[in-house]
Amino acid sequence: MIVRHLFAALAALVLAGCAAVDVNDYRGERPVLDLAQYFNGTVDGWGMFQDRSGRVVKRFHVRIDASWTGNTGTLDEHFEYSDGTKERRVWTLVKDGDRYTGTAGDVVGTAQGAAAGNALHWTYVLALPVDGRTWHMDMDDWMFLVDETTLLNRTTMSKFGVKVGEVTLSFRKR
C-alpha cells in the first residue's frame, strides 16, 4: 500500500515536471513585446550567471547596438564581465509574424522563438568555452517587457537535460 502511494506521488511529480509554460499563455499581457521595436537603438543590460546551486559566478554589463532593415535585425552585443573579461556577440534576427529566428557566431544552428503579448520564448544551443573545452549548452530563454524601456530576461542553461545554471538580465532602452 505504501509503495503504491509513493509510486503515485512520484508519477505526479514526474508529470508535473513535464508541464511547460506556453508563450501563448501571455497573449493578453501588455505592453506587447516586438523585438524589432524594443531592440532598435542602444539598449543596456545588467545581469548575472548563477550555477546550479544558485551561487552567483559572474556579473556583467552588456551594451547592445541594434538596428533593423525590414524584418532583419542586427544586435551587436558588447559584454564586460565582473572579472574584467570582455566578449562580443553579433546576432542576426529574422522576424516572421510573431516568430523569430536568430544566428550568431557562437550559436550552434539557428535559434527559434515565438512572441505573444509581453513575452518571448527563445531556444538555442550556445557553444560555451569552459576550461579549454567547448560545451554545447541548451538555452531556454524567456523575455518579458515590463514597460517601453524595461525588459526582464531569464535563461536556463542545461546539458543533457540537466540544469547547469541560470542567467538573469534586466535591460533598459535608452
Backbone as a ProteinNet text record, in pm:
[ID]
protein_1_A
[PRIMARY]
MIVRHLFAALAALVLAGCAAVDVNDYRGERPVLDLAQYFNGTVDGWGMFQDRSGRVVKRFHVRIDASWTGNTGTLDEHFEYSDGTKERRVWTLVKDGDRYTGTAGDVVGTAQGAAAGNALHWTYVLALPVDGRTWHMDMDDWMFLVDETTLLNRTTMSKFGVKVGEVTLSFRKR
[TERTIARY]
81.8	0	86.7	188.9	277.1	353.7	399.5	473.5	385.9	259	167.2	149.5	135.9	121.4	248.6	364.3	490.4	505	467.7	474.2	380.6	259.6	163.4	215.7	276.8	333	448.5	535.3	646.9	597.7	497.6	441.4	382.7	314.6	257.6	367.4	477.5	589.4	652.3	670.8	728.3	638.6	509	416.4	412.5	418.2	419.7	545.2	657.4	782.5	778.5	691.1	678.7	592.3	512	426.3	513.7	490.3	571.4	481.7	538.8	468.7	471.9	360.3	349.7	350.6	427.4	434.9	295.8	203.5	68.2	-10.2	37.9	-24	-17.7	73.6	94.1	31.1	-45.9	-101.9	-177.7	-246.4	-324.3	-246.4	-118.4	-39	9.2	16.5	60.3	170.4	260.1	268.2	318.1	285.4	323	472.9	542.7	685.3	703.9	767.4	807.9	958.1	1037.4	1182.7	1234.9	1174.6	1219	1197.2	1099	1072.2	1159.4	1167.3	1243.6	1394.6	1444.8	1588.3	1614.7	1600.8	1628	1691.6	1820.5	1895.1	1985.5	2015.9	2105.5	2026.1	2058.4	1994.9	2107.4	2095.3	2191	2129.2	2213.3	2166	2263.4	2208.5	2287.9	2242.5	2339.7	2299.8	2398.6	2360.3	2445.2	2421.5	2525.5	2515.4	2524.5	2428.6	2429.5	2447.3	2532.7	2548.2	2425.9	2424.5	2304.5	2272.2	2369.3	2342.2	2283	2285.4	2233.8	2341.5	2467.8	2578.9	2606.7	2617.3	2649.9	2796.2	2820.4	2954.6	3012.8	2930.1	2974.4	2861.6	2901.7	2809.7	2860.2	2771.1	2814.4	2724.6	2779.1	2703.7	2713.7	2605.4	2607.2	2545.9	2613.5	2558.5	2523.6	2400.4	2355.5	2325.8	2393.8	2365.7	2283.9	2157.5	2064.6	2004.8	1983.2	1917.7	1843.4	1745.6	1663.6	1651.9	1654.2	1623.3	1515.1	1394	1281	1260.2	1255.2	1233.7	1362.9	1477.3	1606.2	1672.9	1710.6	1773.9	1913.4	1997.3	2132	2143.1	2181	2205	2353.4	2426.6	2570.5	2591.7	2621.2	2630.5	2775.3	2800.7	2933.7	2924	2982.6	2977.4	3103.9	3088.3	3201.5	3167.7	3248.8	3222.5	3292.6	3246	3299.7	3446.7	3494	3635.4	3723.4	3663.5	3738.4	3740.4	3693.5	3692.6	3584.2	3607.9	3513.5	3478.3	3359.5	3311.6	3217.9	3212.7	3121.6	3044.7	2915.6	2830.5	2743.9	2737.2	2652.4	2542.8	2420	2304.1	2247.6	2202.2	2118.3	1983.3	1880.2	1745.4	1657.3	1565.1	1466.5	1328.7	1245.1	1108.5	1013.1	925.1	822.1	692.5	616	495.8	534.7	484.8	521.6	634.5	698.3	808.3	939.3	1046	1179	1277.6	1376.6	1491.5	1614.9	1722.3	1843.4	1967.8	2075	2205.1	2309.1	2416.4	2532.1	2651.6	2770.9	2892.9	2907.9	2859.1	2873.4	2743.3	2646.4	2520.4	2526.9	2501.7	2505.5	2370.4	2370.1	2243.5	2170.5	2038.3	1953	1866.5	1863.6	1774.4	1631.8	1537.1	1395.6	1317.2	1228.1	1149.9	1013.5	927.2	792.9	755.6	683.8	639.2	487.3	437.4	293.4	276	193.8	173.5	305.4	337.8	461.9	580.5	566.3	669.2	726.4	851.2	917.5	981.4	959	1027.5	1118.2	1244.7	1350.3	1436.9	1470.4	1559.3	1671.3	1788.8	1903.5	2013.1	2117.7	2234	2351.5	2416	2529.3	2657.7	2758	2890.5	2966	2982.2	3037.5	3175.7	3279.8	3412.4	3422.6	3466	3482.7	3612.4	3706.7	3833.1	3900.9	3911.9	3981.4	3901.5	3777.7	3689.6	3568	3496.2	3371.9	3255.5	3161.5	3041.6	2924	2840.5	2717.6	2605.9	2563	2464.2	2326.7	2225	2087.6	2037.7	1993.7	1948.8	1796.3	1727.7	1582.5	1560.5	1528.8	1537.1	1397.4	1364	1236.3	1261.3	1188.7	1195.4	1055.1	1047.3	918.9	932.4	853.5	853.3	769.3	830.9	763.8	697.1	771.7	719.4	801	783.2	850.4	1002.4	1058.8	1204.8	1265.9	1185.8	1238.9	1198.4	1297.2	1276.1	1351.1	1284.8	1348.4	1371.3	1484.2	1524.8	1577.6	1528.6	1577.3	1602.4	1722.9	1762.7	1812.2	1760.3	1808.2	1902.8	2020.3	2120.4	2121.2	2120.6	2125.3	2213.9	2257.7	2339.4	2286.2	2251.8	2194.2	2069	1992.6	1868.8	1887.4	2011.3	2040	2071.1	2001.4	2022.7	2163.7	2234.3	2370.7	2373.3	2283.1	2281	2173.5	2170.1	2072.7	2139.3	2091.3	2131.2	2008.5	2026.7	1919.8	1967.9	1883.5	1919.9	1806.1	1844.3	1749.6	1798.4	1714.9	1751.5	1681.7	1751.6	1694.5	1725	1619.4	1635.4	1662.2	1763.8	1797.5	1699.1
-119	0	126.2	131.4	247.9	262.9	152	155.9	214.1	174.3	224.7	376.5	427.3	571.1	646.8	587.9	651.7	656.1	546.1	543	646.5	659.3	758.5	900.6	926.8	1059.6	1089.9	990.6	1007.6	1031.6	957	974.9	1115.3	1164.8	1300	1404.4	1386.1	1480.3	1478.6	1360.2	1348.7	1417	1392.7	1455.3	1606.6	1654.8	1799.6	1860.7	1787.4	1836.2	1845.4	1768.5	1770.8	1887.2	1943.3	2055.2	2175.2	2239.8	2354.9	2475.7	2591.8	2716.1	2740.9	2781.2	2812.5	2964.3	3014.4	3159	3218.7	3139.7	3190.7	3217.9	3167.2	3199.1	3348.6	3421.2	3564.6	3652	3592.8	3665.2	3792.2	3791.9	3908.3	4011.8	3984.4	4076.6	4196.7	4310.3	4435.7	4497.5	4576.6	4613.3	4496	4499.6	4392.4	4402.9	4290.4	4285	4259.1	4354	4340.9	4365.6	4260.9	4275.4	4383.3	4396.9	4497.5	4638.7	4654.8	4786	4808.3	4708.7	4726.4	4731.9	4635	4631.9	4709.3	4840.1	4931.9	5054.5	5075.6	5179.2	5111.9	5184.9	5130.7	5084.2	4964.1	4904.1	4858.8	4890.4	4844.7	4732.6	4637.1	4527.6	4498.4	4457.2	4418.8	4280.1	4190.2	4053.9	3977.9	3852.3	3762.2	3619.9	3538.5	3396	3325.8	3237.2	3156.9	3011	2939.9	2798.1	2722.7	2591.7	2515.4	2518.5	2554.9	2566.7	2703	2796.6	2930.6	3032.7	2989.4	3080.7	3168.7	3300.9	3393.4	3373.7	3335.3	3307.5	3429	3498.9	3617.8	3718.8	3844.6	3955.5	4024.1	4095.6	4160.8	4277.2	4360.1	4466.3	4436.2	4458.2	4442.9	4567.1	4617.5	4726.2	4665.2	4687.2	4632.9	4748.1	4747.6	4843.6	4767.5	4807.6	4728.9	4811.8	4746.2	4811.6	4707	4753.5	4664.9	4721.7	4632.5	4665.2	4568	4619.9	4532	4436.6	4308.4	4206.8	4145.9	4203.7	4151.4	4250.7	4201	4286	4239.5	4335.5	4307.2	4358.3	4268.7	4304.8	4283.4	4393.2	4389.1	4405.2	4291.1	4287.5	4298.2	4390.3	4411.1	4383.9	4271.4	4229.7	4271.2	4313.7	4335	4266.1	4165.6	4081.6	4135.2	4091.6	4135.4	4098.1	3998.1	3959.7	4036.1	4133.7	4216.4	4165.7	4043.7	3991.7	4060.2	4062.6	4123.6	4021.4	4037.5	3943.8	4020	3976.4	4036.9	3926.4	3948.2	3855.1	3939.6	3901.4	3972	3876.2	3910.4	3832.1	3887.5	3799.5	3837.1	3772.1	3854.9	3806.3	3826.7	3735.5	3748.7	3732.7	3832.7	3832.8	3784.2	3690.3	3639.9	3632.4	3741	3748	3751.6	3657.7	3651.8	3551.7	3503.8	3409.1	3477.6	3430.8	3484.7	3370.6	3390.9	3302.3	3389.1	3325.8	3403.2	3318.8	3386	3322.1	3415	3355.8	3428.9	3336.1	3391.3	3312.9	3197.3	3212.7	3106.1	3030.1	3049.4	2975.3	2860.6	2740.3	2621.7	2610.4	2617.4	2611.7	2744.2	2735.7	2854.7	2858.5	2973.7	2994.8	3007.2	2955.7	2959.8	3025.3	3117.1	3182.1	3223.6	3250.7	3299.8	3401.8	3504.7	3609.4	3606.5	3643.7	3658.4	3755.1	3857	3955.6	4021.2	4023.4	4088	3992	3870.3	3767.2	3714.8	3668	3595.5	3473	3357	3234.4	3194.4	3166.1	3152.7	3035.1	2944.6	2832.8	2824.1	2786	2771.4	2693.8	2658.9	2590.9	2688	2711.8	2804.1	2724.7	2754	2692.7	2775.1	2719.2	2792.4	2737.4	2822.5	2775.4	2762.7	2645.1	2619.3	2541	2600.1	2532.8	2470.8	2546.3	2499.2	2406.7	2377.8	2293.8	2375.7	2330.8	2397.7	2304.4	2354.8	2279	2336.4	2250.7	2292.7	2291.4	2411.3	2428.2	2458.5	2390.4	2417.5	2538.4	2640.2	2765.4	2775.7	2793.7	2812	2953.1	3044.5	3188.1	3250.6	3325.1	3396.3	3544.7	3627.9	3773.4	3825.2	3926.1	3986.7	4137.8	4204	4350.1	4403.9	4487.2	4543.8	4676.2	4760.9	4887.1	4919.2	5034.4	5065.4	5062.5	5080.7	5085.8	4968.7	4888.2	4783.4	4644	4557.3	4419.3	4328.3	4225.7	4126.8	3998.6	3932.7	3814.1	3709.2	3586.4	3474.6	3356.4	3302.6	3191.9	3075.9	2957.9	2836.8	2766.2	2731.3	2658.8	2514	2422	2280.8	2203.6	2088.7	1997.3	1857.1	1784.5	1650.1	1651.4	1761.8	1773.4	1808.6	1829.5	1864.1	2013.1	2082	2225.6	2251.5	2340.9	2377.7	2513.5	2602.5	2735.2	2822.1	2947.5	3045	3179.4	3248.8	3386.4	3473.5	3580.2	3675.4	3812.2	3880.6	4011.1	4110.3	4234.5	4345.2	4441.5	4469.8	4560.4	4694.3	4800.4	4935.2	4999.5	5035.8	5100.4	5248.5	5300	5442.8	5528.7
0	0	0	88.3	95.6	-35.2	-90.3	-216	-326.7	-330.1	-431.2	-417.6	-293.6	-271	-309	-276.3	-314.3	-465.7	-532.6	-678.1	-738.7	-686	-736.2	-716.3	-600.2	-573.5	-668	-690.4	-781.6	-924.2	-967.9	-1102.4	-1116.7	-1014.2	-1018.5	-1031.4	-958.3	-967.9	-1106.8	-1162.4	-1296.6	-1399	-1391.9	-1486.6	-1469.6	-1346.8	-1322.9	-1382.1	-1374.9	-1431.5	-1582.8	-1646.4	-1791.7	-1840.1	-1750.8	-1789	-1817.9	-1929.6	-1968.6	-1988.4	-1962.8	-1988.2	-2138.3	-2193.5	-2335.3	-2351.1	-2448.1	-2469.6	-2492.5	-2548.1	-2573.5	-2445.4	-2331.6	-2202.9	-2175.1	-2242.9	-2219.6	-2327.9	-2417.1	-2530.4	-2490.3	-2377	-2334.8	-2255.7	-2228.8	-2146.9	-2228.3	-2162.9	-2224	-2139.9	-2198.5	-2339.5	-2423.9	-2550.7	-2642.5	-2674.9	-2666.6	-2699.5	-2848	-2912.7	-3052.2	-3052.4	-3076.6	-3070.1	-3163.5	-3281.6	-3377.8	-3324.3	-3240.2	-3181.4	-3058.5	-2969.8	-2846.3	-2873.8	-2948.6	-2978.7	-3107.1	-3096.2	-3206.3	-3142	-3166.8	-3096.5	-2994.8	-2886	-2783.3	-2662.5	-2617.8	-2500.5	-2407.6	-2278.5	-2178	-2097.1	-2056.1	-1972.9	-1860.2	-1745.8	-1630.3	-1590	-1570.1	-1543.2	-1459.2	-1434	-1356.5	-1404.7	-1385.9	-1410.8	-1276.3	-1248.6	-1127.1	-1165.6	-1090	-1116.2	-1063.1	-1079.3	-1043.1	-894.1	-811.4	-667.1	-632	-728.8	-703.9	-673	-666	-637.6	-758.9	-736.6	-844.7	-881.4	-1007.2	-1056.1	-1126.3	-1205.1	-1278.9	-1285.9	-1283.3	-1310.1	-1435.9	-1504.5	-1627.5	-1665.8	-1753.1	-1820.1	-1968.8	-2041.4	-2186.3	-2249.7	-2351.8	-2433.4	-2569	-2610.7	-2738.1	-2832.7	-2946.3	-3052.5	-3156	-3170.5	-3251.9	-3364.6	-3477.1	-3590.8	-3673	-3747.2	-3830.3	-3970.6	-4067.7	-4206.7	-4248.1	-4261.7	-4289.7	-4173.4	-4202.7	-4098.7	-4045.4	-4081.4	-4036.3	-3942.9	-3825.3	-3725.4	-3691.8	-3651.9	-3604.5	-3462.1	-3370.6	-3231.5	-3205	-3192.5	-3168.5	-3017.9	-2951.4	-2805	-2759.5	-2664.6	-2606.9	-2456.9	-2412.7	-2272.8	-2200.2	-2074.8	-1985.4	-1853.7	-1818.2	-1701.6	-1577	-1461	-1332.4	-1313.7	-1386.4	-1376.1	-1474.9	-1547	-1640.6	-1783	-1807.3	-1944.3	-2026.7	-2156.4	-2249.3	-2356.3	-2411.7	-2513.8	-2606.9	-2730.4	-2827.3	-2896.8	-2914.6	-2988.8	-3080.9	-3207	-3302.6	-3349.1	-3315	-3355.5	-3486.3	-3572.4	-3685.7	-3661.3	-3646.9	-3619.4	-3741	-3762.1	-3868.9	-3807	-3830.8	-3778.1	-3886.3	-3848.5	-3938.4	-3858.3	-3857.8	-3775.3	-3629.1	-3550.6	-3408.6	-3383	-3489	-3476.7	-3513.1	-3447.8	-3472.4	-3488.7	-3575.9	-3584.2	-3564.4	-3520.6	-3497.8	-3512.7	-3555.4	-3565.6	-3504.2	-3455.2	-3402.9	-3412.9	-3405.8	-3422.9	-3326.3	-3202.6	-3103.5	-3078.7	-3166.6	-3158.1	-3259.4	-3212.2	-3296.9	-3366.4	-3499	-3572.5	-3562.7	-3553.3	-3553.6	-3429.1	-3365.4	-3251.1	-3303.7	-3226.1	-3263.3	-3150.7	-3185.6	-3081.5	-3129.5	-3032.2	-3062.2	-2955.5	-2998.2	-2907.5	-2898.3	-2779.8	-2758.3	-2641.9	-2661	-2556.2	-2520.5	-2391	-2346.9	-2339	-2390.6	-2370.9	-2502.1	-2490	-2598	-2536.6	-2599.2	-2557.8	-2671.7	-2639.1	-2736.7	-2695.1	-2783.2	-2750	-2853.7	-2804.3	-2893.6	-2821.2	-2895.8	-2840	-2849.2	-2735.9	-2728.3	-2711.7	-2795.6	-2782.2	-2678	-2558.8	-2445.4	-2408.2	-2416.5	-2376.6	-2224.2	-2178.5	-2034.6	-2015.8	-1944.2	-1911.4	-2033.8	-2141.1	-2260.3	-2350.6	-2311.9	-2395.2	-2433.3	-2534	-2573.3	-2545.4	-2465.7	-2431	-2508.9	-2561.9	-2629	-2525.8	-2486.3	-2379.8	-2440.3	-2392.2	-2434.2	-2355.7	-2427.6	-2366.7	-2382	-2269.7	-2266.6	-2214.2	-2303.4	-2280.3	-2282.8	-2177.8	-2168.2	-2149.3	-2224.5	-2209.2	-2181.4	-2091.5	-2055.7	-2056.4	-2138.8	-2145.3	-2029.7	-1946	-1830	-1867.7	-1936.2	-1989.8	-2114.8	-2173.1	-2300.3	-2291.9	-2171.6	-2159.7	-2082.5	-2014	-1926.1	-1974.6	-1988	-2030.5	-1934.4	-1884.1	-1797.3	-1876.1	-1848.4	-1923.7	-1826.5	-1841.3	-1759.8	-1851.9	-1842.6	-1928.4	-1843.6	-1869.9	-1804.1	-1899.5	-1848.4	-1926.4	-1880.3	-1977.8	-1940.3	-2037.4	-1990.7	-2070.9	-2045.2	-2151.2	-2139.9	-2052.1	-2057.4	-1980.4	-1833.7	-1791.4	-1652.1	-1643.3	-1554.8	-1537.4	-1485.5	-1556.1	-1520.8	-1450.6	-1490.8	-1431.2	-1492.3	-1446.5	-1496.4	-1519.7	-1620.7	-1647.4	-1624.5	-1546.7	-1521.1	-1568.5	-1645.1	-1702.1	-1687	-1670.7	-1674.9	-1781.2	-1880.8	-1989.3	-1971.9	-2014.4	-2013.8	-2148.4	-2220.5	-2351.3	-2329.8	-2400	-2388.8	-2463.8
[MASK]
++++++++++++++++++++++++++++++++++++++++++++++++++++++++++++++++++++++++++++++++++++++++++++++++++++++++++++++++++++++++++++++++++++++++++++++++++++++++++++++++++++++++++++++

